Amino acid sequence: MKKFVITLCILMGTLTVYSQSFDGKGDRKINLGYEAYGFGNGIKATFDYGLSDLFSVGAGASAYFNHDENDYFIYARSHIHFGILFDLPSCLDIYPGVELGYVSSDKVGIAGHVGFRYCVTDKFGFFAEIGSTGSVGITFSV
């Protein structure tokens, strides 16, 4: 098992030499993933646009499915990217964020999270966001 983990780390290190998790101003990312919350499971799709080296804004939609009813959440979102501040490798980014939008139950919804993005290539990577809900999935640079 130890050899497997070491081999995997070396392999991931060689794959990420040229990857960039957040390029700053003008960067565009699409995230697609699975989302879980207290009352069911769902899917999530978001778009983020870099305003500067630290800030991005975007939009997204989530659809939740459970046994009793289905809900959705359409929202605007904003992030502060700490990859540069913490001098993280370019393939890794940590970002707190907030989402504000419309919930299917005719209410305004607000959600907060801390996100992690790890890019394997210039165009493809993985993300996880933990907060009001939890989500994991894939990310694409466009």
N, C-alpha and C positions, 0 to 999 in steps of 0.2 A: 504494500500500500504506500509506503514511504517513497519508493522509487516512482510509483505512478504520479504522486503529487509533485515530486521534483520535476519529472518529465513534463507534466502539464504546465507547470510554472514557466519552464524554459520555452516551451512551445508558445504559450500565450505572450511571453516577452518578445519573441521573434516576430509574432504576427502583429504586434502593436507598435512597432518601431515608427511607422509613419501615420498612425491614426491620431485623430484630433477630436476630443469630446465636445469642445465648445470653442469656436473660432472667433468669437466676439462679434463686432459690428458686421451685420449682413449675414451672419450664420443662420441657416434654416434647418430645422429638424422636424421629422415626423415620427411620432411614437405610436405604436400599436401594441395593445396588451390586454391582459386579464386583470380584472379588478375585483377585490373582495371588500365587503363591508358588513356590518353587523346583521343585516337582514337578508343577505343574498349574495350572489355572484354576478359578475358582469363583464363587459368589454369596454375598452377605453381607446379613443383616438385623439391625438393632440397635434398641434402645429406650434412651433416656437420660432421666433425671429429675434436675432441678436441686435440690440440697440447700441451696445458698447461692449467693452471687454468684461463688464460686470453684470449688465442687465439684459434681460430678454422679456418679451411679451408674446402672447399667443392666444390661441383659442382651442377649445376642445369639446368633446361630447362623450358622455358615458351612458351606457344602458345597463340597467340592473334587472336581474331575473330572480324571482323566488316563487314559492308555491302559491301565494295569495294574490300578488299583483306585480306588475312590471313598472319600473320607474326609469326616468332619464334625467340627465343633468347636462345642460348646455351652458358653457361658461367662457369667460375671459380669464387668462392666467398671467402671472408675472413671476419672475425668478431673479435672484441674486446669485451669481456664479462664483464660487470660492476657489475654483481650480487655480487661478492665477494668484490670488491672495495667499493661499497656503503652499504655493510652489509645488503643486501636485504634478505628476507626470501628465503629459498632454493628452494621453488616452483616458484619463480619469477626471470626472467633475463631480463636485458636491454642490447642491443648490437647494436652499429653502425657497418655498414658493407659496403663493396664495391663489385660489380660484374663486371667482365671484360670478354667479349666473342664475339661471332659471331652473327650478326643479319641477318635475311633472305634477307635483301636488299643489301647483299655483303659489309657490313660495319662492322667495329669494334664497339661494343657497350660497354658503361660503364654506370653503374647505382650505385647510393648510397642510403642508407636507414638507418633508425633507427628501430630496431626490439624489440618486446616484446614477451616473451614466459612465459606462465603460465601452469604448469603441475598439473594435477588433480591426477594422480597416477604415479608410477615409470615409466610406459611405455606409458602414454597417456597424451596429453595436447593440448593447443591452442596457436596459434601465430598470430601476426600481424606485418607487415612491412610497414613503411610509408616513402616515398622518391620519387625517380624518377617515381615509380609506387606505387600502394597500393595493399597489399595482406593480406588476412586473411585465416586461415585454421586450420588444425589439425597437430599435431606433434607426432611422435612415437620415442621412444628410442629403439635402436636395439643392 
